[in-house]
Amino acid sequence: MQEARTLLLHTDWPISRISYCLGFDEPTHFAQLFRRVVGYTPSSLRKI
């Protein structure tokens, strides 16, 4: 999740590209796990 946070904050890559780069088959699975572990969605992190 640390790598995901770094990519979300420091790149303009779409969330789907980040999820595929991290080995997820579906961006939805990445977003669900991210929210469960971190406490908020990947897109909400980008809005901070």
CHARMM-style PDB file with segment names, atoms N, HN, CA, C and O in Angstrom:
ATOM      1  N   MET     1       0.809  -1.179   0.000  1.00  0.00      PROA
ATOM      2  CA  MET     1       0.000   0.000   0.000  1.00  0.00      PROA
ATOM      3  C   MET     1       0.867   1.264   0.000  1.00  0.00      PROA
ATOM      4  O   MET     1       0.436   2.313  -0.479  1.00  0.00      PROA
ATOM      5  N   GLN     2       2.069   1.167   0.528  1.00  0.00      PROA
ATOM      6  HN  GLN     2       2.419   0.315   0.918  1.00  0.00      PROA
ATOM      7  CA  GLN     2       2.962   2.332   0.508  1.00  0.00      PROA
ATOM      8  C   GLN     2       3.319   2.713  -0.929  1.00  0.00      PROA
ATOM      9  O   GLN     2       3.332   3.892  -1.281  1.00  0.00      PROA
ATOM     10  N   GLU     3       3.602   1.722  -1.739  1.00  0.00      PROA
ATOM     11  HN  GLU     3       3.591   0.764  -1.453  1.00  0.00      PROA
ATOM     12  CA  GLU     3       3.911   1.985  -3.152  1.00  0.00      PROA
ATOM     13  C   GLU     3       2.696   2.601  -3.844  1.00  0.00      PROA
ATOM     14  O   GLU     3       2.840   3.521  -4.650  1.00  0.00      PROA
ATOM     15  N   ALA     4       1.522   2.106  -3.536  1.00  0.00      PROA
ATOM     16  HN  ALA     4       1.405   1.359  -2.881  1.00  0.00      PROA
ATOM     17  CA  ALA     4       0.299   2.657  -4.126  1.00  0.00      PROA
ATOM     18  C   ALA     4       0.129   4.119  -3.732  1.00  0.00      PROA
ATOM     19  O   ALA     4      -0.179   4.956  -4.580  1.00  0.00      PROA
ATOM     20  N   ARG     5       0.326   4.433  -2.458  1.00  0.00      PROA
ATOM     21  HN  ARG     5       0.576   3.753  -1.769  1.00  0.00      PROA
ATOM     22  CA  ARG     5       0.227   5.826  -1.991  1.00  0.00      PROA
ATOM     23  C   ARG     5       1.226   6.719  -2.731  1.00  0.00      PROA
ATOM     24  O   ARG     5       0.886   7.822  -3.161  1.00  0.00      PROA
ATOM     25  N   THR     6       2.446   6.236  -2.873  1.00  0.00      PROA
ATOM     26  HN  THR     6       2.722   5.340  -2.525  1.00  0.00      PROA
ATOM     27  CA  THR     6       3.477   7.017  -3.555  1.00  0.00      PROA
ATOM     28  C   THR     6       3.078   7.292  -5.006  1.00  0.00      PROA
ATOM     29  O   THR     6       3.191   8.422  -5.481  1.00  0.00      PROA
ATOM     30  N   LEU     7       2.618   6.270  -5.698  1.00  0.00      PROA
ATOM     31  HN  LEU     7       2.526   5.352  -5.313  1.00  0.00      PROA
ATOM     32  CA  LEU     7       2.210   6.445  -7.097  1.00  0.00      PROA
ATOM     33  C   LEU     7       1.002   7.375  -7.217  1.00  0.00      PROA
ATOM     34  O   LEU     7       0.931   8.186  -8.141  1.00  0.00      PROA
ATOM     35  N   LEU     8       0.066   7.258  -6.297  1.00  0.00      PROA
ATOM     36  HN  LEU     8       0.124   6.600  -5.547  1.00  0.00      PROA
ATOM     37  CA  LEU     8      -1.115   8.116  -6.347  1.00  0.00      PROA
ATOM     38  C   LEU     8      -0.763   9.579  -6.102  1.00  0.00      PROA
ATOM     39  O   LEU     8      -1.350  10.474  -6.710  1.00  0.00      PROA
ATOM     40  N   LEU     9       0.183   9.814  -5.222  1.00  0.00      PROA
ATOM     41  HN  LEU     9       0.659   9.087  -4.729  1.00  0.00      PROA
ATOM     42  CA  LEU     9       0.533  11.187  -4.871  1.00  0.00      PROA
ATOM     43  C   LEU     9       1.526  11.836  -5.832  1.00  0.00      PROA
ATOM     44  O   LEU     9       1.517  13.056  -5.998  1.00  0.00      PROA
ATOM     45  N   HSD    10       2.376  11.036  -6.462  1.00  0.00      PROA
ATOM     46  HN  HSD    10       2.382  10.045  -6.327  1.00  0.00      PROA
ATOM     47  CA  HSD    10       3.480  11.606  -7.228  1.00  0.00      PROA
ATOM     48  C   HSD    10       3.440  11.327  -8.729  1.00  0.00      PROA
ATOM     49  O   HSD    10       4.384  11.661  -9.445  1.00  0.00      PROA
ATOM     50  N   THR    11       2.363  10.721  -9.207  1.00  0.00      PROA
ATOM     51  HN  THR    11       1.596  10.450  -8.625  1.00  0.00      PROA
ATOM     52  CA  THR    11       2.206  10.534 -10.655  1.00  0.00      PROA
ATOM     53  C   THR    11       0.817  11.009 -11.048  1.00  0.00      PROA
ATOM     54  O   THR    11      -0.051  11.208 -10.199  1.00  0.00      PROA
ATOM     55  N   ASP    12       0.625  11.185 -12.331  1.00  0.00      PROA
ATOM     56  HN  ASP    12       1.331  11.023 -13.021  1.00  0.00      PROA
ATOM     57  CA  ASP    12      -0.717  11.515 -12.825  1.00  0.00      PROA
ATOM     58  C   ASP    12      -1.331  10.306 -13.543  1.00  0.00      PROA
ATOM     59  O   ASP    12      -2.277  10.439 -14.319  1.00  0.00      PROA
ATOM     60  N   TRP    13      -0.771   9.135 -13.266  1.00  0.00      PROA
ATOM     61  HN  TRP    13      -0.002   9.026 -12.636  1.00  0.00      PROA
ATOM     62  CA  TRP    13      -1.285   7.907 -13.867  1.00  0.00      PROA
ATOM     63  C   TRP    13      -2.719   7.671 -13.414  1.00  0.00      PROA
ATOM     64  O   TRP    13      -3.073   7.995 -12.280  1.00  0.00      PROA
ATOM     65  N   PRO    14      -3.543   7.113 -14.286  1.00  0.00      PROA
ATOM     66  CA  PRO    14      -4.888   6.712 -13.868  1.00  0.00      PROA
ATOM     67  C   PRO    14      -4.800   5.615 -12.801  1.00  0.00      PROA
ATOM     68  O   PRO    14      -3.834   4.853 -12.758  1.00  0.00      PROA
ATOM     69  N   ILE    15      -5.794   5.550 -11.964  1.00  0.00      PROA
ATOM     70  HN  ILE    15      -6.578   6.169 -11.998  1.00  0.00      PROA
ATOM     71  CA  ILE    15      -5.816   4.545 -10.902  1.00  0.00      PROA
ATOM     72  C   ILE    15      -5.782   3.141 -11.493  1.00  0.00      PROA
ATOM     73  O   ILE    15      -5.193   2.235 -10.903  1.00  0.00      PROA
ATOM     74  N   SER    16      -6.404   2.954 -12.648  1.00  0.00      PROA
ATOM     75  HN  SER    16      -6.882   3.690 -13.128  1.00  0.00      PROA
ATOM     76  CA  SER    16      -6.385   1.629 -13.276  1.00  0.00      PROA
ATOM     77  C   SER    16      -4.958   1.222 -13.644  1.00  0.00      PROA
ATOM     78  O   SER    16      -4.591   0.060 -13.471  1.00  0.00      PROA
ATOM     79  N   ARG    17      -4.161   2.141 -14.139  1.00  0.00      PROA
ATOM     80  HN  ARG    17      -4.459   3.085 -14.279  1.00  0.00      PROA
ATOM     81  CA  ARG    17      -2.769   1.823 -14.495  1.00  0.00      PROA
ATOM     82  C   ARG    17      -1.964   1.472 -13.250  1.00  0.00      PROA
ATOM     83  O   ARG    17      -1.166   0.534 -13.263  1.00  0.00      PROA
ATOM     84  N   ILE    18      -2.174   2.222 -12.182  1.00  0.00      PROA
ATOM     85  HN  ILE    18      -2.822   2.984 -12.172  1.00  0.00      PROA
ATOM     86  CA  ILE    18      -1.477   1.939 -10.927  1.00  0.00      PROA
ATOM     87  C   ILE    18      -1.849   0.555 -10.426  1.00  0.00      PROA
ATOM     88  O   ILE    18      -0.985  -0.205  -9.992  1.00  0.00      PROA
ATOM     89  N   SER    19      -3.125   0.229 -10.485  1.00  0.00      PROA
ATOM     90  HN  SER    19      -3.828   0.847 -10.838  1.00  0.00      PROA
ATOM     91  CA  SER    19      -3.554  -1.086  -9.996  1.00  0.00      PROA
ATOM     92  C   SER    19      -2.930  -2.217 -10.819  1.00  0.00      PROA
ATOM     93  O   SER    19      -2.507  -3.227 -10.256  1.00  0.00      PROA
ATOM     94  N   TYR    20      -2.869  -2.061 -12.135  1.00  0.00      PROA
ATOM     95  HN  TYR    20      -3.212  -1.241 -12.593  1.00  0.00      PROA
ATOM     96  CA  TYR    20      -2.250  -3.089 -12.973  1.00  0.00      PROA
ATOM     97  C   TYR    20      -0.752  -3.199 -12.697  1.00  0.00      PROA
ATOM     98  O   TYR    20      -0.207  -4.303 -12.668  1.00  0.00      PROA
ATOM     99  N   CYS    21      -0.091  -2.071 -12.495  1.00  0.00      PROA
ATOM    100  HN  CYS    21      -0.534  -1.175 -12.518  1.00  0.00      PROA
ATOM    101  CA  CYS    21       1.346  -2.087 -12.186  1.00  0.00      PROA
ATOM    102  C   CYS    21       1.641  -2.784 -10.860  1.00  0.00      PROA
ATOM    103  O   CYS    21       2.719  -3.347 -10.672  1.00  0.00      PROA
ATOM    104  N   LEU    22       0.689  -2.742  -9.958  1.00  0.00      PROA
ATOM    105  HN  LEU    22      -0.187  -2.285 -10.110  1.00  0.00      PROA
ATOM    106  CA  LEU    22       0.869  -3.380  -8.658  1.00  0.00      PROA
ATOM    107  C   LEU    22       0.388  -4.832  -8.649  1.00  0.00      PROA
ATOM    108  O   LEU    22       0.410  -5.490  -7.608  1.00  0.00      PROA
ATOM    109  N   GLY    23      -0.042  -5.326  -9.803  1.00  0.00      PROA
ATOM    110  HN  GLY    23      -0.059  -4.791 -10.648  1.00  0.00      PROA
ATOM    111  CA  GLY    23      -0.377  -6.741  -9.924  1.00  0.00      PROA
ATOM    112  C   GLY    23      -1.839  -7.100  -9.761  1.00  0.00      PROA
ATOM    113  O   GLY    23      -2.174  -8.282  -9.676  1.00  0.00      PROA
ATOM    114  N   PHE    24      -2.713  -6.119  -9.716  1.00  0.00      PROA
ATOM    115  HN  PHE    24      -2.441  -5.159  -9.785  1.00  0.00      PROA
ATOM    116  CA  PHE    24      -4.147  -6.405  -9.600  1.00  0.00      PROA
ATOM    117  C   PHE    24      -4.732  -6.615 -10.980  1.00  0.00      PROA
ATOM    118  O   PHE    24      -4.381  -5.910 -11.926  1.00  0.00      PROA
ATOM    119  N   ASP    25      -5.630  -7.591 -11.096  1.00  0.00      PROA
ATOM    120  HN  ASP    25      -5.915  -8.164 -10.327  1.00  0.00      PROA
ATOM    121  CA  ASP    25      -6.282  -7.850 -12.377  1.00  0.00      PROA
ATOM    122  C   ASP    25      -7.390  -6.848 -12.648  1.00  0.00      PROA
ATOM    123  O   ASP    25      -7.674  -6.529 -13.803  1.00  0.00      PROA
ATOM    124  N   GLU    26      -8.015  -6.353 -11.596  1.00  0.00      PROA
ATOM    125  HN  GLU    26      -7.784  -6.612 -10.658  1.00  0.00      PROA
ATOM    126  CA  GLU    26      -9.121  -5.412 -11.723  1.00  0.00      PROA
ATOM    127  C   GLU    26      -8.884  -4.199 -10.835  1.00  0.00      PROA
ATOM    128  O   GLU    26      -8.550  -4.359  -9.661  1.00  0.00      PROA
ATOM    129  N   PRO    27      -9.047  -2.999 -11.360  1.00  0.00      PROA
ATOM    130  CA  PRO    27      -8.895  -1.798 -10.542  1.00  0.00      PROA
ATOM    131  C   PRO    27      -9.843  -1.771  -9.347  1.00  0.00      PROA
ATOM    132  O   PRO    27      -9.526  -1.191  -8.309  1.00  0.00      PROA
ATOM    133  N   THR    28     -11.000  -2.397  -9.497  1.00  0.00      PROA
ATOM    134  HN  THR    28     -11.258  -2.868 -10.341  1.00  0.00      PROA
ATOM    135  CA  THR    28     -11.959  -2.443  -8.395  1.00  0.00      PROA
ATOM    136  C   THR    28     -11.387  -3.185  -7.198  1.00  0.00      PROA
ATOM    137  O   THR    28     -11.580  -2.765  -6.057  1.00  0.00      PROA
ATOM    138  N   HSD    29     -10.688  -4.276  -7.447  1.00  0.00      PROA
ATOM    139  HN  HSD    29     -10.531  -4.617  -8.374  1.00  0.00      PROA
ATOM    140  CA  HSD    29     -10.092  -5.044  -6.350  1.00  0.00      PROA
ATOM    141  C   HSD    29      -9.026  -4.218  -5.631  1.00  0.00      PROA
ATOM    142  O   HSD    29      -8.928  -4.238  -4.404  1.00  0.00      PROA
ATOM    143  N   PHE    30      -8.234  -3.495  -6.416  1.00  0.00      PROA
ATOM    144  HN  PHE    30      -8.313  -3.479  -7.413  1.00  0.00      PROA
ATOM    145  CA  PHE    30      -7.231  -2.615  -5.832  1.00  0.00      PROA
ATOM    146  C   PHE    30      -7.897  -1.554  -4.948  1.00  0.00      PROA
ATOM    147  O   PHE    30      -7.477  -1.338  -3.812  1.00  0.00      PROA
ATOM    148  N   ALA    31      -8.925  -0.901  -5.468  1.00  0.00      PROA
ATOM    149  HN  ALA    31      -9.266  -1.077  -6.391  1.00  0.00      PROA
ATOM    150  CA  ALA    31      -9.596   0.169  -4.733  1.00  0.00      PROA
ATOM    151  C   ALA    31     -10.232  -0.356  -3.445  1.00  0.00      PROA
ATOM    152  O   ALA    31     -10.185   0.317  -2.415  1.00  0.00      PROA
ATOM    153  N   GLN    32     -10.821  -1.541  -3.494  1.00  0.00      PROA
ATOM    154  HN  GLN    32     -10.860  -2.087  -4.330  1.00  0.00      PROA
ATOM    155  CA  GLN    32     -11.442  -2.126  -2.306  1.00  0.00      PROA
ATOM    156  C   GLN    32     -10.396  -2.437  -1.240  1.00  0.00      PROA
ATOM    157  O   GLN    32     -10.597  -2.129  -0.065  1.00  0.00      PROA
ATOM    158  N   LEU    33      -9.290  -3.041  -1.638  1.00  0.00      PROA
ATOM    159  HN  LEU    33      -9.126  -3.291  -2.593  1.00  0.00      PROA
ATOM    160  CA  LEU    33      -8.242  -3.359  -0.678  1.00  0.00      PROA
ATOM    161  C   LEU    33      -7.608  -2.090  -0.126  1.00  0.00      PROA
ATOM    162  O   LEU    33      -7.349  -1.994   1.074  1.00  0.00      PROA
ATOM    163  N   PHE    34      -7.360  -1.127  -0.986  1.00  0.00      PROA
ATOM    164  HN  PHE    34      -7.570  -1.204  -1.961  1.00  0.00      PROA
ATOM    165  CA  PHE    34      -6.770   0.137  -0.554  1.00  0.00      PROA
ATOM    166  C   PHE    34      -7.655   0.784   0.508  1.00  0.00      PROA
ATOM    167  O   PHE    34      -7.164   1.237   1.542  1.00  0.00      PROA
ATOM    168  N   ARG    35      -8.942   0.823   0.250  1.00  0.00      PROA
ATOM    169  HN  ARG    35      -9.340   0.455  -0.590  1.00  0.00      PROA
ATOM    170  CA  ARG    35      -9.875   1.434   1.213  1.00  0.00      PROA
ATOM    171  C   ARG    35      -9.904   0.673   2.531  1.00  0.00      PROA
ATOM    172  O   ARG    35      -9.940   1.278   3.603  1.00  0.00      PROA
ATOM    173  N   ARG    36      -9.887  -0.646   2.451  1.00  0.00      PROA
ATOM    174  HN  ARG    36      -9.857  -1.137   1.580  1.00  0.00      PROA
ATOM    175  CA  ARG    36      -9.910  -1.467   3.663  1.00  0.00      PROA
ATOM    176  C   ARG    36      -8.651  -1.252   4.504  1.00  0.00      PROA
ATOM    177  O   ARG    36      -8.731  -1.171   5.730  1.00  0.00      PROA
ATOM    178  N   VAL    37      -7.492  -1.160   3.852  1.00  0.00      PROA
ATOM    179  HN  VAL    37      -7.427  -1.226   2.856  1.00  0.00      PROA
ATOM    180  CA  VAL    37      -6.221  -1.038   4.564  1.00  0.00      PROA
ATOM    181  C   VAL    37      -5.955   0.404   5.017  1.00  0.00      PROA
ATOM    182  O   VAL    37      -5.561   0.638   6.160  1.00  0.00      PROA
ATOM    183  N   VAL    38      -6.170   1.355   4.124  1.00  0.00      PROA
ATOM    184  HN  VAL    38      -6.489   1.165   3.195  1.00  0.00      PROA
ATOM    185  CA  VAL    38      -5.790   2.745   4.388  1.00  0.00      PROA
ATOM    186  C   VAL    38      -6.923   3.532   5.042  1.00  0.00      PROA
ATOM    187  O   VAL    38      -6.671   4.441   5.833  1.00  0.00      PROA
ATOM    188  N   GLY    39      -8.156   3.193   4.720  1.00  0.00      PROA
ATOM    189  HN  GLY    39      -8.361   2.455   4.077  1.00  0.00      PROA
ATOM    190  CA  GLY    39      -9.285   3.877   5.335  1.00  0.00      PROA
ATOM    191  C   GLY    39      -9.999   4.867   4.437  1.00  0.00      PROA
ATOM    192  O   GLY    39     -11.002   5.459   4.838  1.00  0.00      PROA
ATOM    193  N   TYR    40      -9.497   5.055   3.229  1.00  0.00      PROA
ATOM    194  HN  TYR    40      -8.683   4.574   2.903  1.00  0.00      PROA
ATOM    195  CA  TYR    40     -10.155   5.916   2.256  1.00  0.00      PROA
ATOM    196  C   TYR    40      -9.804   5.427   0.857  1.00  0.00      PROA
ATOM    197  O   TYR    40      -8.895   4.615   0.685  1.00  0.00      PROA
ATOM    198  N   THR    41     -10.521   5.921  -0.130  1.00  0.00      PROA
ATOM    199  HN  THR    41     -11.260   6.581   0.011  1.00  0.00      PROA
ATOM    200  CA  THR    41     -10.338   5.446  -1.497  1.00  0.00      PROA
ATOM    201  C   THR    41      -9.124   6.071  -2.155  1.00  0.00      PROA
ATOM    202  O   THR    41      -8.666   7.132  -1.731  1.00  0.00      PROA
ATOM    203  N   PRO    42      -8.594   5.422  -3.194  1.00  0.00      PROA
ATOM    204  CA  PRO    42      -7.469   5.999  -3.914  1.00  0.00      PROA
ATOM    205  C   PRO    42      -7.796   7.396  -4.486  1.00  0.00      PROA
ATOM    206  O   PRO    42      -6.954   8.292  -4.441  1.00  0.00      PROA
ATOM    207  N   SER    43      -9.004   7.577  -5.017  1.00  0.00      PROA
ATOM    208  HN  SER    43      -9.688   6.849  -5.053  1.00  0.00      PROA
ATOM    209  CA  SER    43      -9.329   8.878  -5.580  1.00  0.00      PROA
ATOM    210  C   SER    43      -9.449   9.957  -4.511  1.00  0.00      PROA
ATOM    211  O   SER    43      -9.132  11.117  -4.774  1.00  0.00      PROA
ATOM    212  N   SER    44      -9.896   9.601  -3.321  1.00  0.00      PROA
ATOM    213  HN  SER    44     -10.153   8.658  -3.108  1.00  0.00      PROA
ATOM    214  CA  SER    44      -9.960  10.606  -2.266  1.00  0.00      PROA
ATOM    215  C   SER    44      -8.560  11.019  -1.804  1.00  0.00      PROA
ATOM    216  O   SER    44      -8.363  12.160  -1.386  1.00  0.00      PROA
ATOM    217  N   LEU    45      -7.593  10.113  -1.873  1.00  0.00      PROA
ATOM    218  HN  LEU    45      -7.753   9.186  -2.212  1.00  0.00      PROA
ATOM    219  CA  LEU    45      -6.215  10.468  -1.532  1.00  0.00      PROA
ATOM    220  C   LEU    45      -5.690  11.524  -2.497  1.00  0.00      PROA
ATOM    221  O   LEU    45      -4.983  12.446  -2.090  1.00  0.00      PROA
ATOM    222  N   ARG    46      -6.030  11.391  -3.751  1.00  0.00      PROA
ATOM    223  HN  ARG    46      -6.604  10.642  -4.081  1.00  0.00      PROA
ATOM    224  CA  ARG    46      -5.565  12.356  -4.753  1.00  0.00      PROA
ATOM    225  C   ARG    46      -6.162  13.742  -4.540  1.00  0.00      PROA
ATOM    226  O   ARG    46      -5.564  14.742  -4.937  1.00  0.00      PROA
ATOM    227  N   LYS    47      -7.323  13.805  -3.925  1.00  0.00      PROA
ATOM    228  HN  LYS    47      -7.809  12.992  -3.603  1.00  0.00      PROA
ATOM    229  CA  LYS    47      -7.996  15.097  -3.709  1.00  0.00      PROA
ATOM    230  C   LYS    47      -7.423  15.846  -2.510  1.00  0.00      PROA
ATOM    231  O   LYS    47      -7.678  17.039  -2.339  1.00  0.00      PROA
ATOM    232  N   ILE    48      -6.655  15.153  -1.687  1.00  0.00      PROA
ATOM    233  HN  ILE    48      -6.448  14.185  -1.826  1.00  0.00      PROA
ATOM    234  CA  ILE    48      -6.106  15.782  -0.474  1.00  0.00      PROA
ATOM    235  C   ILE    48      -5.061  16.803  -0.848  1.00  0.00      PROA
ATOM    236  OT1 ILE    48      -4.480  17.441   0.030  1.00  0.00      PROA
TER     237      ILE     48
END
